[in-house]
């Protein structure tokens, strides 16, 4: 018990923390709050869920009225996923802007966490077995058929048969249940590496001589941030719980009726737009994977004299342009596969990948000019 308390004390109470970190550093703790909400609400929902193609849709719908407060837990879980991704994207953006990717171990584990959270969100979206759930699962898993030689075998293995059916739903439920606990374990590893190497700060300079203990300065700050983050989530749950959902998912999944426009949840739309921007199927799958995995390249990009982009005007212009490109890709991903949206997606995809290739050399050039 004593060694455990010692670890907690050094990690949460007496941890030396830079005195000048801003609100952007709150999103790490907020993501921990989101993960706890998702695990707790998911455990409650799993008590009343049956992973079967003949029952899942009706169990989800029936539990709204028959199970006490089950509607609340489902709305919290569904909207909590959206808030989780809002926090993730802002956390990654902060790391890119302030150069946190120089901590290779911390950054690499963070990217793995992002991939697992995305996988878990996709698996969870399939479980209600509505129209968009069924067809989304069919479309996304079919992408693996583009892999050379092994593609068809991989798809059959994912499906557990020759189509998205009961075996698919059963294994998706099992994986969706297990992945959040894996994410929790990796989050602990993420924090271990972070505390071992020390937090960065907005100025991008060494803060070894200007630190304060984590408690109570930043514990209170994180609690205030959690209130501002969870407040809008609860407001959405109580006043408009299905605002971010797709109406098609309130129709039972039917393999004989294809929805007019198949699209994933909003937090996957940027990657979906990149996938559709490439006319070749294998090329689209590769672009989809690289759109996320390119984050692993960041720690190996050319180093600059000052960590982060705070003192690089050209770099800041490029970074905020990337934010705009990301938002526009999300918008384009929700549009039909027709002109002019295809061309717009192709241009935006080119700009998206260009940022990661050009930001390092551009800031190095500015270093030499200064």
N, C-alpha and C positions, 0 to 999 in steps of 0.2 A: 504493500500500500504506500509506504514511504517513497520508494523510487518513482511510482506513478505520480504521486502528488508533486514530486520534485520536477518531473517532466512538464506537468501542467503549469507549475509555477514559473519555470523558465520560459515557457512558450507563450503564456498569456499575461502573467503578472509583471515579471521583472525583465521581459524582453526589451533590449535596447532598440529604440525606434527613432528614425530621423525626426527632428522637431518640426520640419517644414513640409511634411507630406500633406497633400490636399484631400479634398473630398473624393477625388478620383480613386484614391486608395481604399475607399470604403467598399468597393464592389467585391473584394475578396470575401469579406465577412458576410455581405449580402447574399452571395452565391451559396455560402454555407447555410444560411437561413432558408434559402429556396430549396436546397437539397434536402434539408430536414423536413420541410413542408411536403415535398414530393414523396419522400419515403413514408412518412406517417399517413398521409392521405391515400397513398397507393396501397398500403397495408390494409387500411379500412375497406377500401373498394374491393380488394382481392377476396375478402370474406364473403362477398355476395356475388362473385363473378364465376361464370361457368364457361370454360374455353371449349365451345362446341359451335359449329356453324349453324346448327338448328336452334340453338338456345341463346347464344351470346347477345344478339341484338335485342331479343325480348327481355332477357334478364336485365340489361342495362336500362331499357325503357321502363320496365315494370318496377325496378328498384326506386325510381323517382318518387312514386307514391306509396309503395308498400314498405319501404325500409326507412326508418326514422332518420331524417336529415341526410340521406344518401345523396340527394340532389346537390346539397351543399359541398360535400366531399368531392363529388365528381366535378362540379364547377371550379372548386379550389384547385383540383389536380390539373384540369385542362388549362385553366388560365395561369396556374402556377408555372406550367411548362413555358408559356409565352414570356412570362416575367423572368424565368430562368435564362432564356435565350437573350432577352434584352440585357440582363446583367452580364452574361458571357460575352456578348459582342462589345459592350462598353469596356469590360475588363481587358479584352484583347486589344481594343483600340487604344486604351491608355498605355498598355505595355508597348505597343508599336510606336506611339508618339514619344514616350519618355525613355525608350531604349531599354526596357526591361528584358528584352530578348537576349541581351549579352550574358545573362545568367542561363547558360545552356541547359542545365539539368532542370531548373525550374520551368523554363519555357517549354522544353520537350515534353515533360510530364503534363503540363497544361494543355498542349495540343492533343495528347492522347486522351485526356479527360474530355476535351471538346468532341472528339470523334466518338467516344463512348456515349456521351450525352445525346449526340445526334442520332446514333443508332438506337438508343433507348426510346427517344421521342418517336422515331419512325415505327418501332415495334409497338409502342403504346397506341399510336394512332390507328393501327389495324384492329385492335381488340374489340371496339364497339361493333364491328362488322356492318357498318353502314355502306352506302354506295361508294363514297369517296375513300373509305377505308379499304374496301375490297379492291377497287380498281387502282388505287394508289399502290397497294401491295403488289398487284399484278404487274404494273408498269415498272416500278423500281426494281423488283427482283428480276424481271426479264432483262434488265440491262446487263446482268452478268453473262447472258448468252453471247454478248459481243466479245468476251474473252477468247482468244485463240485456243483451239484444241479442247480445253477443259470447260468452256463456257456452258454448254448444254448440261454437262454432268453437275456443275455447280448449281445451276438453277433447279434441277431435279432434287438435289440434296437439300437446298433451301426450302423447297416446297414440301418435301417429304412425299412426293408423288409427281404426277404429270400436270397438275394444275394447283392453283391456290385453293386449298380445301381444309378439311378438319385438322390434318396433320400440321399444316402450316400454322394455323391459329394456335394450336396447342404448344408448339415449340416457340412461337413468338411470345406467348404469354409467359412461358418459363424463362426465356431470356430477358424479357422486359422486367420480370420480378428480380432477377439476379444482378443485372447490370448496375442499378443504382448503388448497391452495396460495394461493387467493384469500384465505382466512381468515388465513393466515400473513402475507400482505402487509398486510392491514388491521390485524393485530396490531402490526406494525411502525409503522404510522401512529398507532395507538392509543397506543403507547409514546412516539412523537415528541411528540404533543400533551401527554401526561402530563408528560414531562420538561420541556417548554417552560413549562408552567403550574405545575409543582410538585405533589407529593403532598399530600393532605389529612392530617388527623391526628384522633385520637379526641376531642380537646377542641374541635375546630371553630374554633380560633383561629389567628392567624398564627404560623408557626413559623420565620420568616425568620432569627431571631436565635438559634435553638437547633437546629442541624442538624449531622449527622455525614456522613462520606463513606460511600457505599454498600458499598464493599469495605474492610474485611472484615466489618464489623458485620452487614450484612444478607445478604451472600452466604452466610455460614455459617448464618444463621437460615433462609434459603430452602432450603439443602441438608438441614437437619434436617427442615423441613416436607415436603420431597419424599420423604424416607425414610418418614415417618409416613403419607404419602398413597399412595405406591406399594406399601408393605408390604401393606396390606389388599387392594389390587388383585391382587397376585401370590398372596396366600392364596386369594382367590376363584378365580383361574385354576387353581390346582393342586388345590384340595380340592372345589370345587363350581362348575365353570365355567358350567353352564347354569341356575344358580339364578334369574337374572333374566330368562331367556328364556321363550318360550311353547312348550309341548309341541306345539301345532298346527303349528309351523313345521318339525317333523321329518316332516311329511307333505307330499308334493309338491303344489304348487298345482294345484287342479282347479276350473275355472270352473263345473262342474256340481254341485259339492257346497259349500254355504255353511256355514262354521263356525257353531256354535250362538251364539257371542258373539264378535263382532269388536271388537278393541280394539288400540290402538297400544302401543308400549313405555311403561314407567311414567313416563318423563320428559315424555311428551306428554299424560298422562291429565288433568291439570288443565285444559288447553285443550279436550280432548275432552269433558269434563264441561260446560264452558261452551257448547260447540257444541250439545250435546244438550239443554241447558236451555231453548233458544229453540225454540218449536214451529214457527216459520216457517223454511224452508230458507235463504233469503237473509239473514234476521235472524241465524240461527245462524252463517253464514259471516262476517258482519260482526262479530259478537261474538267469534268466534274470532280474527280479525285484530286487533281492537282490544285483546284481552286481552294481546297482546305489544306492539303499537305504542303502547299507552298509556304505555309507559316513555319515549317521546320527549316526552311532555308534562311530565315531571318537571322539566326545566331551566326551564320557563316557569311553574311553579307559584309562588304567592306566596312571596317571600323572608322569612326570619326574621332576627332580630337575631343569633342564634348559629347557625352552620352545623351541621346534624345534629340528632338527637333526644336527645342525651345529657342535656340539661337541660330536657326537656319531658316531664313525667310522662304527660300525656294522649296525647302523640304516641307515647311508648313503648308505652302500652297498645294504641293502634291498630295500631302496627307488629307487635307480637307476636301480636295478633289476626289480622292479615293472614297471618302465618306459619301459624297454625292453620287459617285458611280455605284456604290453599294445600294443606296436607296433606290436609284433608278433601275438597277438590275432586279430588285425586289418588285418594283412596279411592273417591269417588263415580263417577269416570270408569271404574273397573274393574268397576262393578256393571251389571246388565242395565238396559235402558231400560224400567223399570216403577216403579210406586209402591212405597215412598215415595221412591225414589232420584231421580226426576225433580224432585219438589218440593224435596228437599234440595239438588239441584244449582242450582235456580233461586234459592233463598235465598242459597246460598253465592256464586253469581255476582254477585248484587246487592251483597253485602258486599264482594266483591273489588273491584268497580269503585268502590264508595263510598269506599274508602280513598283512592284517587288524587284524588278530587274534594274530599274533606274534610280531608285531612291539612294542606294549606297554610293554609286559613282557620282551622283549629283552633289551629295553632301561632301564627298571627298574633294570635288572641284572647288566648292565654296571654302573648304578648309585651306586650300592652297592660295585662293584669292585673298583670304584674310591674313 
